[in-house]
Amino acid sequence: MLPMKLCTAQTVVNHNSTLEDTGRKTQSTPNIVLMLADDLGSADIGCYGGPVKTPVLDKLAADGVKFTHFYSAAPVCSPARASLLTGRHHLRTGVYTVIQDHIHNMHLELDEVTIAELLKTKGYHTAHVGKWHLGTPFRGMKKPWIDEQGFDYWFATDLNAAPSHKNPRNFWRNRKQVGEINGYACQIVVDEAIRFLADHRDEEKPFFINMWFHEPHAPLAAPAKIVEQYGELTDQAAIYSATIDNTDRAIGRLVDYLKEIGELENTLLIYTSDHGSYRHERNGNLSAGKGSLLEGGIRTPGIFYWPAGIKGGHIETTPGAAIDILPTICSIVDVKYPAELHIDGSDLSVLFNNSDKEFFRHQPLTWHSPLSQPVAAIREGNYSLVGFRSEEYPKDKEAIAAVMEKMRVHLEKYLNKGLDAQQLWHECYNSPLKNPEYNKLRGEFVTLNTFQERWTPIIKAGFGGISRVQLFDISIDPRQKNDLAKQLPEVTKRLRTTMESMHQDVLKEAPVWGEDNSKSGIHRLDSDRRTTFDAFAYVNRIPIVPKMGESQDDLAQRIASRLANQEGRILVKLPPDMNHYTYYGFKLAVQSNGASTAGRCIQCHALPGFGRSSGGKEIVPTLRNKNYSLSRLETLLKNENHSQIELNKQQKIQLLAFIYSLKDLPEYEFREAIIEAAVLDTSGDNGK
C-alpha cells in the first residue's frame, strides 16, 4: 500500500527531463512492459545459447542491453515475484516461500509499495496480465485483491495455468472469474494486454503492463506444429521448448501491436525469468536448478530494450538482478520512494548507455531463502559465497521417503529408466504422469512437503543458523565445483560476516504468519460438524461458512473457484466413503443462480447447515442426516418448491450420493476420513 505522503511531497515529477547519453531527445516517462517467464533457465532462449528459437527476444537483446549475469531474487516462484515487484528481499514483504492459497494465510503484505503504486504517482495507467502467485482471495482466504496492489486493470491466475497451458479455466479478470478460455496461456495473456491497450487504457497517460507468463512451468502444453520442431509430440523436453517458442511468438505479436499504435519507440521492454529451470540442462550446466541458491537456481536472462532511451547492441557483464528493477524504473521515470522504505536493489540505468557514471551498488547482492540449502548467498565481484544451515525443518522425512519410493515404481515404469535421488525428486514434482493411484501418491507427497506457517517464528529466530560456507570464483568456476573457502580465509570471513549480518536484518523485518487462522473463513477441526462431507471440506479447505453479509450465491462462487483450482492441480481429495458421484453431487448442490442447470440447493438449504431456521424454528429442513431413497428424492423434486430444478437421472443419483455424505460420524471415523482422504483425478472428467 502506498503511503499518502508519497503521492505528494515525496514524488518528484519533471516532464521535461531527458535521459543522458542516449544521443536522442525523448520523454522521461516511457511506457513500461515487464515480462516474466516462469521456470525458464539461463540457457533456454536463443540469444543466451539455448536450443529454443526465439527471434523476437533475440532482436530485443541485440537492440537493447543483454546482461550476461542476471539473477532472480529467489529460487522459487512467490518469493521471486515479491522481490521483483517491491525491490525488497521477499522475507521483508511477508513472502517466505511458495504460497498455497488454500492452505496459507501468507501473501504480499498490503503495506508494501509496488512498482505499480509508484508509477501511478507519475500518472501511469497500470495493468497486470498473467500469473500472480502473491496471494489472492480466489480460494476463499482473506487476502488482498490484485487491484489493491496498485493495478487499475488485471487479468490473472493465482498460480499455474490449469489444467495446463492449453485452454486454461482458472483466469480471473477484475475480481470476476472468467471460465475456460480456448488457446494457449501465453497467447491469451498477450491477447489481454492488447485488449487493455486497445479498449481500456487512457491514451493521455503512459502505461505499465506487468506481464507474467505461465510458460514453461509444468503442466506443459503447446501447439503440435511447434512441438514437432523440437522432438516427438510426447517428449516433455520438446513440449517444454515449444512453450518457450510459443511465448516468443506471443511477445512478437505484442511488439508488432506497439509498433502499429506508435508506442514501441518509447516503450521500455524488460524480460527475465522468476528463477532457474527445473530442467537442469537448461541452466547452462550451472550447479543445481530451481529451488537452489546455487547459480543454476537463480541465474536468469536479463534483457532491457527501449529504442528511445537505450542505444542498443550492448552486452553488460556487471551482475544485475530482478531486485534491481524497481529502483531502475524509478530512476528512469524520476519517481522517488519514501525515505524510510528500505530498498534492497540498486539502480542499473547507468549501465545502459556506456555512461561515464560509475555503477554503485548501495548494499551487497544477497539472497535469503529459509527453505533452501544453501539458505543464504552473497555475490561480490567474481566471488560467490553460499551458506548452509545445520538443521532441517520438522517434516516427516520417513513418510516423504516412503511415498517417494512408491512414486518411483510408477515413474520408472512410465519413463522406462531408473532414477537417481535428484531425478526422482524432480519427477515427483514435475512429471505429467496421471493415473488414480499415482495421483493419490503425488497428493500425499505435496502435502508432506508443504511449508507450515507455524515455522515462521523459528525461521525469524535463525533456525539452523549458517553452520558452514563455500566460496567460489564465478569467473573461472561458474559450475561452483572448486570451494576456495580454505584457500582464501580473509575473503571468506569478510563475505560471511556481511552475508550473516544481512540475513539477520532481513529476518528481523519478516512477519509471523499463522497465529490467527480464525479470520480466514476456512472450516476448521474445532467445528461441531462431523460428517464425511465435512471431512472432505476440511482436507480441501472448502469455505462452507458465509462471510458477514455474503449471500449464498456469492459463497457458491467462492466454492466453485476453489474446486476449479484444486481440479486443475489434481489436488481434490476424497474421504474413503466419497466417490465421483458424491463429488459431482456436491457441485450440483452448490451451483450458483447463474448455472444453466440446477441444483442450487443452497439457495434454500443454506450452508453451513444445509437448512434454514428462524427464531429457533426450522423453516427449511436440513439435508444433514437424511435417509432418502432415490424414489423418495425423485418425489420430493416434483413438488412445487423444487419445480425450477431440472436434473437428469444421473444427476439425481449424484445428488443422492452427496446427501448420504451428510450423515454424522463418530469422532474416530471422522478423523480417519480426514487422514485417509485420497486424491481424485478430475482431469478430463466433466462429471457426466
Number of C-alpha atoms within 10 A of each C-alpha: 14 21 13 9 10 18 18 10 10 15 17 16 16 14 12 9 14 17 20 12 16 18 12 13 13 17 16 20 27 24 22 22 20 18 19 24 24 23 26 30 32 32 25 27 23 16 21 20 12 18 14 22 21 21 16 20 21 18 13 23 25 18 19 26 24 26 23 19 17 23 30 30 32 33 30 27 24 25 29 25 27 30 29 27 23 28 27 24 31 29 24 22 24 22 25 29 23 21 24 20 25 23 19 19 21 25 26 29 19 16 11 19 22 23 23 26 24 25 24 21 18 22 14 24 24 26 26 28 27 29 25 25 22 27 28 26 19 27 27 24 25 19 21 17 18 24 16 13 21 22 23 19 19 24 24 28 24 23 24 27 30 26 25 21 25 21 18 22 22 24 27 19 16 15 15 11 19 15 14 14 14 11 14 23 30 28 20 21 25 23 16 20 23 16 12 20 19 13 8 14 18 14 10 9 15 21 24 23 24 25 26 25 29 30 32 27 22 24 21 24 23 27 15 13 10 18 24 15 16 19 15 13 17 11 12 18 16 19 26 24 28 28 27 27 27 24 27 22 20 21 20 17 17 18 17 13 16 17 13 10 10 11 14 21 16 21 24 23 21 22 22 25 29 32 34 37 30 24 20 19 18 23 26 20 15 22 18 23 27 27 22 23 31 27 27 33 29 30 34 32 28 25 24 24 29 23 20 20 27 24 19 20 16 19 16 18 12 14 17 24 24 29 29 27 24 25 23 19 21 18 18 19 23 20 21 20 21 17 9 6 10 12 20 21 28 24 21 22 21 19 21 22 20 15 13 9 8 9 14 10 14 11 12 17 24 23 26 28 24 24 18 19 17 23 22 26 26 22 20 13 12 14 17 23 26 25 23 19 20 13 11 12 15 8 13 10 12 9 13 16 12 12 18 21 14 14 22 21 13 17 22 14 10 12 12 9 8 12 16 8 9 9 11 19 14 15 19 20 13 15 17 13 14 14 11 13 15 20 21 23 20 25 20 20 20 14 13 16 12 15 20 15 17 12 15 21 17 12 20 20 12 16 17 16 18 20 10 13 20 20 27 23 20 18 11 10 14 19 18 20 14 14 15 18 17 11 10 12 12 11 16 21 13 10 23 23 12 14 25 19 11 20 25 15 13 20 22 15 14 20 17 17 20 15 11 8 13 10 10 19 17 23 21 18 13 6 8 8 20 18 22 27 26 28 28 24 20 18 22 22 24 23 25 23 16 20 16 6 7 10 13 25 19 15 21 24 22 21 22 20 23 24 19 19 26 20 21 22 20 21 23 26 28 26 25 15 14 21 16 18 20 22 22 20 24 21 21 23 21 26 22 24 16 10 11 9 15 18 25 23 22 22 20 16 22 24 20 17 17 20 19 19 14 8 6 7 9 11 13 14 16 19 19 19 13 14 14 15 12 15 10 10 15 16 10 14 17 13 10 8 10 12 10 14 13 14 17 9 10 13 19 21 20 26 25 22 23 26 22 23 25 22 18 17 17 9 11 8 15 20 16 14 24 21 13 12 22 24 22 23 22 19 14 9 9 7 14 9
